[in-house]
Amino acid sequence: MALVLDKAKIPDLKGQQLKDQLRVFKSAEAPNLKGITASMKVNDICAGLCESIDLYKAGQWKPLNNEATKSESGEEFDIPDDGGLDDGNKSWEDDN
């Protein structure tokens, strides 16, 4: 499922579509959604998703999960194969 990165579309999401977007944003590790659950009020979920979009557009958050590598606009995110978790320690590599 694609991330919806258009705040104008968020209020139109209802029921399962809204829950799916919440799941995708959380899967992409949106930092402001840790306390938001699918059982919360629709307005609270929408506000959280809109805040996530603001964080993305401000460059303060970048989606970190392969499930969310494409937005609804078709924009692709540059996410490394290791999910950005490479700590520079290459000791596990063979010397060959």
N, CA, C and O atoms as a CHARMM CRD file, in Angstrom:
* protein
*
  384
    1    1 MET  N      0.84100  -1.17500   0.00000 PROA 1      0.00000
    2    1 MET  CA     0.00000   0.00000   0.00000 PROA 1      0.00000
    3    1 MET  C      0.88700   1.23900   0.00000 PROA 1      0.00000
    4    1 MET  O      1.92800   1.25800   0.65600 PROA 1      0.00000
    5    2 ALA  N      0.48800   2.25500  -0.71900 PROA 2      0.00000
    6    2 ALA  CA     1.27100   3.47600  -0.86100 PROA 2      0.00000
    7    2 ALA  C      0.93600   4.47900   0.23700 PROA 2      0.00000
    8    2 ALA  O     -0.20000   4.55200   0.70400 PROA 2      0.00000
    9    3 LEU  N      1.93400   5.24300   0.63600 PROA 3      0.00000
   10    3 LEU  CA     1.71700   6.33700   1.56700 PROA 3      0.00000
   11    3 LEU  C      0.90600   7.43600   0.88000 PROA 3      0.00000
   12    3 LEU  O      1.17400   7.78100  -0.27000 PROA 3      0.00000
   13    4 VAL  N     -0.06200   7.97200   1.57100 PROA 4      0.00000
   14    4 VAL  CA    -0.77700   9.14400   1.08000 PROA 4      0.00000
   15    4 VAL  C     -0.08400  10.34800   1.70500 PROA 4      0.00000
   16    4 VAL  O     -0.18200  10.57500   2.91100 PROA 4      0.00000
   17    5 LEU  N      0.62000  11.12000   0.87100 PROA 5      0.00000
   18    5 LEU  CA     1.37700  12.26100   1.37600 PROA 5      0.00000
   19    5 LEU  C      0.71200  13.58900   1.03300 PROA 5      0.00000
   20    5 LEU  O      1.36600  14.63000   0.98700 PROA 5      0.00000
   21    6 ASP  N     -0.58900  13.54000   0.79400 PROA 6      0.00000
   22    6 ASP  CA    -1.38400  14.72500   0.49900 PROA 6      0.00000
   23    6 ASP  C     -2.35700  14.93000   1.65900 PROA 6      0.00000
   24    6 ASP  O     -3.30800  14.16600   1.82300 PROA 6      0.00000
   25    7 LYS  N     -2.11100  15.96700   2.46300 PROA 7      0.00000
   26    7 LYS  CA    -2.95100  16.20100   3.64300 PROA 7      0.00000
   27    7 LYS  C     -4.41500  16.41400   3.28000 PROA 7      0.00000
   28    7 LYS  O     -5.29200  16.12400   4.09300 PROA 7      0.00000
   29    8 ALA  N     -4.69700  16.90800   2.09400 PROA 8      0.00000
   30    8 ALA  CA    -6.07700  17.15200   1.68300 PROA 8      0.00000
   31    8 ALA  C     -6.85000  15.84800   1.51200 PROA 8      0.00000
   32    8 ALA  O     -8.07800  15.84400   1.59800 PROA 8      0.00000
   33    9 LYS  N     -6.14700  14.74000   1.27200 PROA 9      0.00000
   34    9 LYS  CA    -6.81400  13.44900   1.07300 PROA 9      0.00000
   35    9 LYS  C     -7.06900  12.70400   2.38800 PROA 9      0.00000
   36    9 LYS  O     -7.91000  11.80600   2.43600 PROA 9      0.00000
   37   10 ILE  N     -6.36200  13.06300   3.43300 PROA 10     0.00000
   38   10 ILE  CA    -6.47100  12.33600   4.70500 PROA 10     0.00000
   39   10 ILE  C     -7.88800  12.38000   5.27800 PROA 10     0.00000
   40   10 ILE  O     -8.38200  11.33600   5.70600 PROA 10     0.00000
   41   11 PRO  N     -8.57300  13.53500   5.31200 PROA 11     0.00000
   42   11 PRO  CA    -9.92900  13.54500   5.88400 PROA 11     0.00000
   43   11 PRO  C    -10.93200  12.68700   5.11200 PROA 11     0.00000
   44   11 PRO  O    -11.97100  12.31100   5.65400 PROA 11     0.00000
   45   12 ASP  N    -10.62900  12.37800   3.86000 PROA 12     0.00000
   46   12 ASP  CA   -11.53100  11.54500   3.05400 PROA 12     0.00000
   47   12 ASP  C    -11.37000  10.05500   3.33700 PROA 12     0.00000
   48   12 ASP  O    -12.20400   9.25300   2.91600 PROA 12     0.00000
   49   13 LEU  N    -10.31900   9.67800   4.03900 PROA 13     0.00000
   50   13 LEU  CA   -10.09400   8.26800   4.36000 PROA 13     0.00000
   51   13 LEU  C    -11.05500   7.85000   5.46500 PROA 13     0.00000
   52   13 LEU  O    -11.20800   8.54500   6.46900 PROA 13     0.00000
   53   14 LYS  N    -11.68800   6.72400   5.26800 PROA 14     0.00000
   54   14 LYS  CA   -12.67000   6.22200   6.23400 PROA 14     0.00000
   55   14 LYS  C    -12.40800   4.75300   6.51800 PROA 14     0.00000
   56   14 LYS  O    -11.84500   4.03800   5.68900 PROA 14     0.00000
   57   15 GLY  N    -12.81300   4.32000   7.67400 PROA 15     0.00000
   58   15 GLY  CA   -12.78600   2.90400   8.03000 PROA 15     0.00000
   59   15 GLY  C    -11.44900   2.22700   7.79900 PROA 15     0.00000
   60   15 GLY  O    -10.41800   2.66800   8.30500 PROA 15     0.00000
   61   16 GLN  N    -11.48100   1.14700   7.02400 PROA 16     0.00000
   62   16 GLN  CA   -10.28900   0.32900   6.80100 PROA 16     0.00000
   63   16 GLN  C     -9.19600   1.09900   6.06200 PROA 16     0.00000
   64   16 GLN  O     -8.01100   0.88300   6.31400 PROA 16     0.00000
   65   17 GLN  N     -9.58400   1.99800   5.15100 PROA 17     0.00000
   66   17 GLN  CA    -8.57900   2.79200   4.43300 PROA 17     0.00000
   67   17 GLN  C     -7.76400   3.64100   5.40200 PROA 17     0.00000
   68   17 GLN  O     -6.54500   3.74700   5.27200 PROA 17     0.00000
   69   18 LEU  N     -8.43800   4.23800   6.36700 PROA 18     0.00000
   70   18 LEU  CA    -7.75300   5.05800   7.36000 PROA 18     0.00000
   71   18 LEU  C     -6.83300   4.18700   8.22700 PROA 18     0.00000
   72   18 LEU  O     -5.69100   4.55700   8.49700 PROA 18     0.00000
   73   19 LYS  N     -7.33900   3.04100   8.65300 PROA 19     0.00000
   74   19 LYS  CA    -6.52800   2.12500   9.45700 PROA 19     0.00000
   75   19 LYS  C     -5.32800   1.61600   8.66800 PROA 19     0.00000
   76   19 LYS  O     -4.23700   1.46800   9.22000 PROA 19     0.00000
   77   20 ASP  N     -5.52500   1.34700   7.37700 PROA 20     0.00000
   78   20 ASP  CA    -4.42100   0.89500   6.53700 PROA 20     0.00000
   79   20 ASP  C     -3.35000   1.96600   6.41900 PROA 20     0.00000
   80   20 ASP  O     -2.16000   1.65700   6.48100 PROA 20     0.00000
   81   21 GLN  N     -3.75300   3.23000   6.24900 PROA 21     0.00000
   82   21 GLN  CA    -2.77000   4.31200   6.17000 PROA 21     0.00000
   83   21 GLN  C     -2.01800   4.45300   7.48500 PROA 21     0.00000
   84   21 GLN  O     -0.80600   4.66900   7.48900 PROA 21     0.00000
   85   22 LEU  N     -2.72100   4.33300   8.58700 PROA 22     0.00000
   86   22 LEU  CA    -2.05900   4.39100   9.89300 PROA 22     0.00000
   87   22 LEU  C     -1.02100   3.28200   9.98800 PROA 22     0.00000
   88   22 LEU  O      0.10000   3.51400  10.44100 PROA 22     0.00000
   89   23 ARG  N     -1.39300   2.07500   9.56000 PROA 23     0.00000
   90   23 ARG  CA    -0.46200   0.94500   9.59900 PROA 23     0.00000
   91   23 ARG  C      0.76000   1.21000   8.72600 PROA 23     0.00000
   92   23 ARG  O      1.88600   0.92800   9.13600 PROA 23     0.00000
   93   24 VAL  N      0.55000   1.74900   7.52600 PROA 24     0.00000
   94   24 VAL  CA     1.65400   2.00300   6.61400 PROA 24     0.00000
   95   24 VAL  C      2.57900   3.08500   7.17200 PROA 24     0.00000
   96   24 VAL  O      3.80100   2.94800   7.11300 PROA 24     0.00000
   97   25 PHE  N      2.00300   4.15600   7.71000 PROA 25     0.00000
   98   25 PHE  CA     2.82200   5.22700   8.29100 PROA 25     0.00000
   99   25 PHE  C      3.61000   4.70700   9.49500 PROA 25     0.00000
  100   25 PHE  O      4.78600   5.02900   9.65700 PROA 25     0.00000
  101   26 LYS  N      2.95500   3.89900  10.34100 PROA 26     0.00000
  102   26 LYS  CA     3.66100   3.33400  11.49600 PROA 26     0.00000
  103   26 LYS  C      4.75500   2.36800  11.04600 PROA 26     0.00000
  104   26 LYS  O      5.84000   2.33300  11.62700 PROA 26     0.00000
  105   27 SER  N      4.46300   1.58900  10.01300 PROA 27     0.00000
  106   27 SER  CA     5.44500   0.66700   9.46200 PROA 27     0.00000
  107   27 SER  C      6.64600   1.42300   8.89800 PROA 27     0.00000
  108   27 SER  O      7.77300   0.92900   8.91900 PROA 27     0.00000
  109   28 ALA  N      6.38400   2.63000   8.39400 PROA 28     0.00000
  110   28 ALA  CA     7.44700   3.48000   7.85100 PROA 28     0.00000
  111   28 ALA  C      8.13200   4.26900   8.97000 PROA 28     0.00000
  112   28 ALA  O      8.98800   5.11300   8.70800 PROA 28     0.00000
  113   29 GLU  N      7.75100   3.98900  10.20600 PROA 29     0.00000
  114   29 GLU  CA     8.35300   4.55700  11.40700 PROA 29     0.00000
  115   29 GLU  C      8.16000   6.06100  11.54000 PROA 29     0.00000
  116   29 GLU  O      9.08800   6.78300  11.90400 PROA 29     0.00000
  117   30 ALA  N      6.95400   6.52600  11.24300 PROA 30     0.00000
  118   30 ALA  CA     6.62800   7.93500  11.49000 PROA 30     0.00000
  119   30 ALA  C      6.78400   8.19000  12.98900 PROA 30     0.00000
  120   30 ALA  O      6.12600   7.53200  13.79500 PROA 30     0.00000
  121   31 PRO  N      7.63800   9.12900  13.37100 PROA 31     0.00000
  122   31 PRO  CA     7.99100   9.29400  14.78000 PROA 31     0.00000
  123   31 PRO  C      6.87000   9.78900  15.69100 PROA 31     0.00000
  124   31 PRO  O      6.92500   9.57000  16.90100 PROA 31     0.00000
  125   32 ASN  N      5.88300  10.43500  15.15000 PROA 32     0.00000
  126   32 ASN  CA     4.83800  11.01400  15.97900 PROA 32     0.00000
  127   32 ASN  C      3.65300  10.07400  16.22200 PROA 32     0.00000
  128   32 ASN  O      2.71500  10.44300  16.93000 PROA 32     0.00000
  129   33 LEU  N      3.67900   8.88200  15.65500 PROA 33     0.00000
  130   33 LEU  CA     2.51300   7.99100  15.74800 PROA 33     0.00000
  131   33 LEU  C      2.64000   6.89100  16.80100 PROA 33     0.00000
  132   33 LEU  O      1.80600   5.98600  16.83900 PROA 33     0.00000
  133   34 LYS  N      3.64300   6.94500  17.63700 PROA 34     0.00000
  134   34 LYS  CA     3.85200   5.88300  18.62400 PROA 34     0.00000
  135   34 LYS  C      2.65500   5.68300  19.55100 PROA 34     0.00000
  136   34 LYS  O      2.37600   4.55300  19.95100 PROA 34     0.00000
  137   35 GLY  N      1.94300   6.75200  19.89800 PROA 35     0.00000
  138   35 GLY  CA     0.80400   6.64000  20.80300 PROA 35     0.00000
  139   35 GLY  C     -0.53900   6.56300  20.10100 PROA 35     0.00000
  140   35 GLY  O     -1.58000   6.51500  20.75600 PROA 35     0.00000
  141   36 ILE  N     -0.52600   6.55000  18.77700 PROA 36     0.00000
  142   36 ILE  CA    -1.77400   6.52200  18.00200 PROA 36     0.00000
  143   36 ILE  C     -2.12200   5.07800  17.66000 PROA 36     0.00000
  144   36 ILE  O     -1.28300   4.33600  17.14800 PROA 36     0.00000
  145   37 THR  N     -3.35900   4.68000  17.94200 PROA 37     0.00000
  146   37 THR  CA    -3.80200   3.32600  17.62300 PROA 37     0.00000
  147   37 THR  C     -5.02900   3.38200  16.71900 PROA 37     0.00000
  148   37 THR  O     -5.70500   4.40800  16.63700 PROA 37     0.00000
  149   38 ALA  N     -5.30600   2.28400  16.05200 PROA 38     0.00000
  150   38 ALA  CA    -6.44400   2.19600  15.14100 PROA 38     0.00000
  151   38 ALA  C     -7.77900   2.32100  15.87500 PROA 38     0.00000
  152   38 ALA  O     -8.79800   2.61400  15.25100 PROA 38     0.00000
  153   39 SER  N     -7.78600   2.10600  17.16700 PROA 39     0.00000
  154   39 SER  CA    -9.03600   2.18800  17.92600 PROA 39     0.00000
  155   39 SER  C     -9.32500   3.60500  18.42400 PROA 39     0.00000
  156   39 SER  O    -10.35000   3.83700  19.06600 PROA 39     0.00000
  157   40 MET  N     -8.43900   4.54700  18.13500 PROA 40     0.00000
  158   40 MET  CA    -8.65000   5.93400  18.56100 PROA 40     0.00000
  159   40 MET  C     -9.68700   6.61500  17.66900 PROA 40     0.00000
  160   40 MET  O    -10.10000   6.06200  16.65000 PROA 40     0.00000
  161   41 LYS  N    -10.09900   7.80900  18.06100 PROA 41     0.00000
  162   41 LYS  CA   -11.06500   8.57900  17.27700 PROA 41     0.00000
  163   41 LYS  C    -10.47100   8.92600  15.91900 PROA 41     0.00000
  164   41 LYS  O     -9.27300   9.17800  15.79200 PROA 41     0.00000
  165   42 VAL  N    -11.33000   8.93400  14.91100 PROA 42     0.00000
  166   42 VAL  CA   -10.91400   9.21700  13.53300 PROA 42     0.00000
  167   42 VAL  C    -10.16900  10.54600  13.45700 PROA 42     0.00000
  168   42 VAL  O     -9.14500  10.64000  12.78100 PROA 42     0.00000
  169   43 ASN  N    -10.66800  11.57200  14.14100 PROA 43     0.00000
  170   43 ASN  CA   -10.01700  12.88200  14.10200 PROA 43     0.00000
  171   43 ASN  C     -8.59600  12.82800  14.64800 PROA 43     0.00000
  172   43 ASN  O     -7.70400  13.50000  14.13000 PROA 43     0.00000
  173   44 ASP  N     -8.38300  12.02900  15.69300 PROA 44     0.00000
  174   44 ASP  CA    -7.04900  11.89400  16.27400 PROA 44     0.00000
  175   44 ASP  C     -6.09700  11.19500  15.30200 PROA 44     0.00000
  176   44 ASP  O     -4.93900  11.59100  15.16800 PROA 44     0.00000
  177   45 ILE  N     -6.58500  10.16300  14.63000 PROA 45     0.00000
  178   45 ILE  CA    -5.76400   9.44100  13.65000 PROA 45     0.00000
  179   45 ILE  C     -5.42000  10.37300  12.48500 PROA 45     0.00000
  180   45 ILE  O     -4.26900  10.43900  12.05400 PROA 45     0.00000
  181   46 CYS  N     -6.42500  11.08900  11.98100 PROA 46     0.00000
  182   46 CYS  CA    -6.19500  12.02400  10.86900 PROA 46     0.00000
  183   46 CYS  C     -5.18600  13.09800  11.25500 PROA 46     0.00000
  184   46 CYS  O     -4.30700  13.44100  10.46500 PROA 46     0.00000
  185   47 ALA  N     -5.30900  13.62400  12.45900 PROA 47     0.00000
  186   47 ALA  CA    -4.37600  14.65800  12.91900 PROA 47     0.00000
  187   47 ALA  C     -2.95200  14.10600  12.98500 PROA 47     0.00000
  188   47 ALA  O     -1.99800  14.79000  12.61500 PROA 47     0.00000
  189   48 GLY  N     -2.81400  12.86600  13.45900 PROA 48     0.00000
  190   48 GLY  CA    -1.49400  12.23800  13.52800 PROA 48     0.00000
  191   48 GLY  C     -0.89400  12.02300  12.14800 PROA 48     0.00000
  192   48 GLY  O      0.29400  12.27000  11.93600 PROA 48     0.00000
  193   49 LEU  N     -1.71600  11.56200  11.20600 PROA 49     0.00000
  194   49 LEU  CA    -1.23000  11.34900   9.83800 PROA 49     0.00000
  195   49 LEU  C     -0.82600  12.67000   9.19400 PROA 49     0.00000
  196   49 LEU  O      0.19300  12.74200   8.50600 PROA 49     0.00000
  197   50 CYS  N     -1.62100  13.71400   9.41600 PROA 50     0.00000
  198   50 CYS  CA    -1.29200  15.03500   8.85700 PROA 50     0.00000
  199   50 CYS  C      0.00900  15.56600   9.45100 PROA 50     0.00000
  200   50 CYS  O      0.81200  16.18100   8.74800 PROA 50     0.00000
  201   51 GLU  N      0.21400  15.33000  10.73200 PROA 51     0.00000
  202   51 GLU  CA     1.47000  15.74600  11.36500 PROA 51     0.00000
  203   51 GLU  C      2.65300  14.98000  10.76100 PROA 51     0.00000
  204   51 GLU  O      3.72500  15.54900  10.55600 PROA 51     0.00000
  205   52 SER  N      2.45300  13.69800  10.48100 PROA 52     0.00000
  206   52 SER  CA     3.50800  12.90300   9.84000 PROA 52     0.00000
  207   52 SER  C      3.86000  13.47400   8.46800 PROA 52     0.00000
  208   52 SER  O      5.03200  13.55400   8.10100 PROA 52     0.00000
  209   53 ILE  N      2.83800  13.86700   7.72100 PROA 53     0.00000
  210   53 ILE  CA     3.06500  14.45300   6.39700 PROA 53     0.00000
  211   53 ILE  C      3.84900  15.75700   6.53200 PROA 53     0.00000
  212   53 ILE  O      4.75300  16.02700   5.74100 PROA 53     0.00000
  213   54 ASP  N      3.50100  16.56400   7.53500 PROA 54     0.00000
  214   54 ASP  CA     4.24000  17.80700   7.78000 PROA 54     0.00000
  215   54 ASP  C      5.70700  17.51800   8.09300 PROA 54     0.00000
  216   54 ASP  O      6.59900  18.21000   7.60200 PROA 54     0.00000
  217   55 LEU  N      5.95000  16.49700   8.90800 PROA 55     0.00000
  218   55 LEU  CA     7.32000  16.11700   9.25100 PROA 55     0.00000
  219   55 LEU  C      8.08200  15.67100   8.00500 PROA 55     0.00000
  220   55 LEU  O      9.25200  16.01300   7.83200 PROA 55     0.00000
  221   56 TYR  N      7.41700  14.90900   7.14200 PROA 56     0.00000
  222   56 TYR  CA     8.03800  14.45800   5.89900 PROA 56     0.00000
  223   56 TYR  C      8.38900  15.65100   5.00800 PROA 56     0.00000
  224   56 TYR  O      9.51000  15.75600   4.51000 PROA 56     0.00000
  225   57 LYS  N      7.42800  16.53900   4.81500 PROA 57     0.00000
  226   57 LYS  CA     7.64800  17.68400   3.92200 PROA 57     0.00000
  227   57 LYS  C      8.68900  18.65200   4.46800 PROA 57     0.00000
  228   57 LYS  O      9.34200  19.36100   3.70300 PROA 57     0.00000
  229   58 ALA  N      8.84700  18.68400   5.79600 PROA 58     0.00000
  230   58 ALA  CA     9.84800  19.54900   6.42000 PROA 58     0.00000
  231   58 ALA  C     11.22800  18.88900   6.42900 PROA 58     0.00000
  232   58 ALA  O     12.21100  19.49300   6.85800 PROA 58     0.00000
  233   59 GLY  N     11.29100  17.64000   5.95000 PROA 59     0.00000
  234   59 GLY  CA    12.56700  16.92200   5.92700 PROA 59     0.00000
  235   59 GLY  C     12.98000  16.35500   7.27400 PROA 59     0.00000
  236   59 GLY  O     14.13600  15.97300   7.45700 PROA 59     0.00000
  237   60 GLN  N     12.04500  16.29500   8.22300 PROA 60     0.00000
  238   60 GLN  CA    12.35200  15.80100   9.56600 PROA 60     0.00000
  239   60 GLN  C     12.08700  14.30500   9.72900 PROA 60     0.00000
  240   60 GLN  O     12.43100  13.71600  10.75300 PROA 60     0.00000
  241   61 TRP  N     11.47500  13.69700   8.71600 PROA 61     0.00000
  242   61 TRP  CA    11.19400  12.25700   8.75900 PROA 61     0.00000
  243   61 TRP  C     11.26700  11.71200   7.35200 PROA 61     0.00000
  244   61 TRP  O     10.77800  12.32400   6.40300 PROA 61     0.00000
  245   62 LYS  N     11.88500  10.55500   7.23500 PROA 62     0.00000
  246   62 LYS  CA    11.97600   9.86000   5.95400 PROA 62     0.00000
  247   62 LYS  C     11.49500   8.43000   6.18300 PROA 62     0.00000
  248   62 LYS  O     11.99600   7.75200   7.08000 PROA 62     0.00000
  249   63 PRO  N     10.53500   7.96000   5.39100 PROA 63     0.00000
  250   63 PRO  CA    10.02900   6.59500   5.57300 PROA 63     0.00000
  251   63 PRO  C     11.17000   5.57500   5.56200 PROA 63     0.00000
  252   63 PRO  O     12.06300   5.64500   4.71800 PROA 63     0.00000
  253   64 LEU  N     11.13400   4.63000   6.50400 PROA 64     0.00000
  254   64 LEU  CA    12.23100   3.68700   6.68400 PROA 64     0.00000
  255   64 LEU  C     11.89500   2.24500   6.37100 PROA 64     0.00000
  256   64 LEU  O     12.70800   1.36200   6.64400 PROA 64     0.00000
  257   65 ASN  N     10.72900   1.97000   5.80900 PROA 65     0.00000
  258   65 ASN  CA    10.33300   0.58400   5.60000 PROA 65     0.00000
  259   65 ASN  C     10.05800   0.35000   4.12800 PROA 65     0.00000
  260   65 ASN  O      9.48600   1.21100   3.46000 PROA 65     0.00000
  261   66 ASN  N     10.46000  -0.80800   3.61200 PROA 66     0.00000
  262   66 ASN  CA    10.27200  -1.11300   2.19800 PROA 66     0.00000
  263   66 ASN  C      8.80700  -1.12000   1.77700 PROA 66     0.00000
  264   66 ASN  O      8.50100  -0.85500   0.61400 PROA 66     0.00000
  265   67 GLU  N      7.90400  -1.41600   2.69500 PROA 67     0.00000
  266   67 GLU  CA     6.47500  -1.42400   2.36500 PROA 67     0.00000
  267   67 GLU  C      6.01100  -0.02400   1.96100 PROA 67     0.00000
  268   67 GLU  O      5.06100   0.12800   1.19200 PROA 67     0.00000
  269   68 ALA  N      6.67900   0.97500   2.47900 PROA 68     0.00000
  270   68 ALA  CA     6.25700   2.35100   2.24300 PROA 68     0.00000
  271   68 ALA  C      7.24300   3.11000   1.35900 PROA 68     0.00000
  272   68 ALA  O      7.42900   4.31400   1.53900 PROA 68     0.00000
  273   69 THR  N      7.87600   2.42900   0.40900 PROA 69     0.00000
  274   69 THR  CA     8.87800   3.09600  -0.40200 PROA 69     0.00000
  275   69 THR  C      8.28400   3.90600  -1.53400 PROA 69     0.00000
  276   69 THR  O      9.00300   4.68100  -2.16400 PROA 69     0.00000
  277   70 LYS  N      7.01900   3.76100  -1.81300 PROA 70     0.00000
  278   70 LYS  CA     6.37700   4.55400  -2.85700 PROA 70     0.00000
  279   70 LYS  C      5.21000   5.31500  -2.26500 PROA 70     0.00000
  280   70 LYS  O      4.45200   4.79400  -1.44600 PROA 70     0.00000
  281   71 SER  N      5.08400   6.54500  -2.69000 PROA 71     0.00000
  282   71 SER  CA     3.93500   7.33100  -2.26600 PROA 71     0.00000
  283   71 SER  C      2.83800   7.18400  -3.31000 PROA 71     0.00000
  284   71 SER  O      3.06200   6.61000  -4.37500 PROA 71     0.00000
  285   72 GLU  N      1.67700   7.69100  -3.00900 PROA 72     0.00000
  286   72 GLU  CA     0.56700   7.62800  -3.94400 PROA 72     0.00000
  287   72 GLU  C      0.88500   8.40800  -5.22000 PROA 72     0.00000
  288   72 GLU  O      0.34400   8.10700  -6.28400 PROA 72     0.00000
  289   73 SER  N      1.76200   9.40900  -5.11500 PROA 73     0.00000
  290   73 SER  CA     2.12600  10.20800  -6.28400 PROA 73     0.00000
  291   73 SER  C      3.14600   9.48200  -7.15800 PROA 73     0.00000
  292   73 SER  O      3.49300   9.96500  -8.23600 PROA 73     0.00000
  293   74 GLY  N      3.62600   8.32900  -6.70100 PROA 74     0.00000
  294   74 GLY  CA     4.60900   7.56800  -7.46000 PROA 74     0.00000
  295   74 GLY  C      6.03200   7.91500  -7.08700 PROA 74     0.00000
  296   74 GLY  O      6.97500   7.33300  -7.62200 PROA 74     0.00000
  297   75 GLU  N      6.19700   8.86000  -6.17100 PROA 75     0.00000
  298   75 GLU  CA     7.53100   9.23900  -5.72800 PROA 75     0.00000
  299   75 GLU  C      8.17300   8.05400  -5.01900 PROA 75     0.00000
  300   75 GLU  O      7.54700   7.41300  -4.17500 PROA 75     0.00000
  301   76 GLU  N      9.41500   7.77000  -5.36300 PROA 76     0.00000
  302   76 GLU  CA    10.12200   6.68700  -4.70400 PROA 76     0.00000
  303   76 GLU  C     11.11500   7.26800  -3.71900 PROA 76     0.00000
  304   76 GLU  O     11.72100   8.31000  -3.97000 PROA 76     0.00000
  305   77 PHE  N     11.27300   6.59700  -2.61600 PROA 77     0.00000
  306   77 PHE  CA    12.19000   7.03500  -1.58600 PROA 77     0.00000
  307   77 PHE  C     13.47400   6.23800  -1.68600 PROA 77     0.00000
  308   77 PHE  O     13.44700   5.03900  -1.96200 PROA 77     0.00000
  309   78 ASP  N     14.58600   6.89000  -1.46400 PROA 78     0.00000
  310   78 ASP  CA    15.89300   6.25900  -1.51000 PROA 78     0.00000
  311   78 ASP  C     16.16100   5.59000  -0.16900 PROA 78     0.00000
  312   78 ASP  O     16.68300   6.20800   0.75900 PROA 78     0.00000
  313   79 ILE  N     15.79300   4.32000  -0.08700 PROA 79     0.00000
  314   79 ILE  CA    15.97000   3.56800   1.14700 PROA 79     0.00000
  315   79 ILE  C     16.99100   2.47400   0.87900 PROA 79     0.00000
  316   79 ILE  O     16.78000   1.64100  -0.00300 PROA 79     0.00000
  317   80 PRO  N     18.09500   2.45800   1.62400 PROA 80     0.00000
  318   80 PRO  CA    19.11100   1.43400   1.40000 PROA 80     0.00000
  319   80 PRO  C     18.56900   0.03200   1.65400 PROA 80     0.00000
  320   80 PRO  O     17.61600  -0.15200   2.41200 PROA 80     0.00000
  321   81 ASP  N     19.19600  -0.95800   1.00400 PROA 81     0.00000
  322   81 ASP  CA    18.75400  -2.34800   1.15200 PROA 81     0.00000
  323   81 ASP  C     18.79500  -2.81200   2.59900 PROA 81     0.00000
  324   81 ASP  O     18.00800  -3.66800   3.00300 PROA 81     0.00000
  325   82 ASP  N     19.72000  -2.24400   3.38600 PROA 82     0.00000
  326   82 ASP  CA    19.82200  -2.66000   4.78400 PROA 82     0.00000
  327   82 ASP  C     18.85000  -1.89600   5.67900 PROA 82     0.00000
  328   82 ASP  O     18.91000  -2.01200   6.90300 PROA 82     0.00000
  329   83 GLY  N     17.95400  -1.11400   5.07300 PROA 83     0.00000
  330   83 GLY  CA    16.98400  -0.35300   5.84000 PROA 83     0.00000
  331   83 GLY  C     17.59900   0.82200   6.56500 PROA 83     0.00000
  332   83 GLY  O     16.98100   1.39700   7.46100 PROA 83     0.00000
  333   84 GLY  N     18.83300   1.18900   6.18000 PROA 84     0.00000
  334   84 GLY  CA    19.51200   2.30400   6.81600 PROA 84     0.00000
  335   84 GLY  C     20.17000   1.92200   8.12500 PROA 84     0.00000
  336   84 GLY  O     20.52400   2.79100   8.92200 PROA 84     0.00000
  337   85 LEU  N     20.33600   0.62800   8.35300 PROA 85     0.00000
  338   85 LEU  CA    20.87700   0.16000   9.62200 PROA 85     0.00000
  339   85 LEU  C     22.36700  -0.15100   9.57400 PROA 85     0.00000
  340   85 LEU  O     22.91900  -0.64600  10.55700 PROA 85     0.00000
  341   86 ASP  N     23.02400   0.12400   8.46300 PROA 86     0.00000
  342   86 ASP  CA    24.45400  -0.14000   8.34900 PROA 86     0.00000
  343   86 ASP  C     25.20800   0.76800   9.29300 PROA 86     0.00000
  344   86 ASP  O     25.17300   1.99000   9.14600 PROA 86     0.00000
  345   87 ASP  N     25.89300   0.17800  10.26800 PROA 87     0.00000
  346   87 ASP  CA    26.62300   0.97800  11.23500 PROA 87     0.00000
  347   87 ASP  C     28.08600   1.15200  10.84900 PROA 87     0.00000
  348   87 ASP  O     28.87800   1.67300  11.63400 PROA 87     0.00000
  349   88 GLY  N     28.44800   0.72000   9.65000 PROA 88     0.00000
  350   88 GLY  CA    29.81500   0.87200   9.17800 PROA 88     0.00000
  351   88 GLY  C     30.73700  -0.24400   9.63300 PROA 88     0.00000
  352   88 GLY  O     31.90400  -0.26900   9.24200 PROA 88     0.00000
  353   89 ASN  N     30.25200  -1.15800  10.44000 PROA 89     0.00000
  354   89 ASN  CA    31.06600  -2.25700  10.94200 PROA 89     0.00000
  355   89 ASN  C     31.05000  -3.38000   9.91300 PROA 89     0.00000
  356   89 ASN  O     30.02900  -4.03600   9.71000 PROA 89     0.00000
  357   90 LYS  N     32.17500  -3.58900   9.27900 PROA 90     0.00000
  358   90 LYS  CA    32.26800  -4.58800   8.21400 PROA 90     0.00000
  359   90 LYS  C     32.95900  -5.87000   8.70100 PROA 90     0.00000
  360   90 LYS  O     33.39200  -6.68500   7.88500 PROA 90     0.00000
  361   91 SER  N     33.06600  -6.05300  10.02100 PROA 91     0.00000
  362   91 SER  CA    33.78800  -7.20000  10.56000 PROA 91     0.00000
  363   91 SER  C     33.14800  -8.52400  10.17000 PROA 91     0.00000
  364   91 SER  O     33.82000  -9.55500  10.20200 PROA 91     0.00000
  365   92 TRP  N     31.90100  -8.52900   9.81200 PROA 92     0.00000
  366   92 TRP  CA    31.22100  -9.76000   9.44500 PROA 92     0.00000
  367   92 TRP  C     31.55700 -10.20700   8.04300 PROA 92     0.00000
  368   92 TRP  O     31.28400 -11.35300   7.68600 PROA 92     0.00000
  369   93 GLU  N     32.15800  -9.31600   7.21300 PROA 93     0.00000
  370   93 GLU  CA    32.47500  -9.64600   5.83700 PROA 93     0.00000
  371   93 GLU  C     33.73300 -10.50400   5.77200 PROA 93     0.00000
  372   93 GLU  O     34.63900 -10.36100   6.59400 PROA 93     0.00000
  373   94 ASP  N     33.77800 -11.40100   4.78000 PROA 94     0.00000
  374   94 ASP  CA    34.96800 -12.20800   4.53000 PROA 94     0.00000
  375   94 ASP  C     36.07200 -11.33200   3.97600 PROA 94     0.00000
  376   94 ASP  O     35.80800 -10.34300   3.29200 PROA 94     0.00000
  377   95 ASP  N     37.31900 -11.69800   4.27500 PROA 95     0.00000
  378   95 ASP  CA    38.45700 -10.95000   3.76000 PROA 95     0.00000
  379   95 ASP  C     38.79200 -11.35300   2.33700 PROA 95     0.00000
  380   95 ASP  O     39.66000 -10.73600   1.72000 PROA 95     0.00000
  381   96 ASN  N     38.12900 -12.37200   1.79200 PROA 96     0.00000
  382   96 ASN  CA    38.44000 -12.85000   0.44400 PROA 96     0.00000
  383   96 ASN  C     37.95600 -11.91300  -0.57000 PROA 96     0.00000
  384   96 ASN  O     38.13000 -12.15200  -1.76500 PROA 96     0.00000
